[in-house]
Amino acid sequence: MAIEESTVSFWSLSPAQLAAQIASVANGDTPASDEATRAEASLLAAEWQQARDLPNATFEDQETRVAQLDSLQKRIIEVLIGAGPRP
């Protein structure tokens, strides 16, 4: 799935859609992304999957997971915006 036009609201994407978008950048499917952006996208995609796979054993674990996913979501969206089509 290539990144669509810049009017895409990344904040409205589901976790699965966000993962697909960052994987697209990591795989080099976006022509505007350079090697550093692809490397960062690859790392973020792996961290995103790892955070989503964490067990929710306690309330504190759940809080930690939510905070980690929120932080990753913000960074992923920054990368997606930066890797989007250029005028």
Buried (B, 14 or more C-beta within 10 A) or exposed (E): EEBEEEEBEBEEBEEEEBBEBBBBBBEBBBEEBEEEBBEBBBBBBEBBEEBBEEEEEEEEEEEBBEEBBEEBBEBBBEBBEBBBEEE
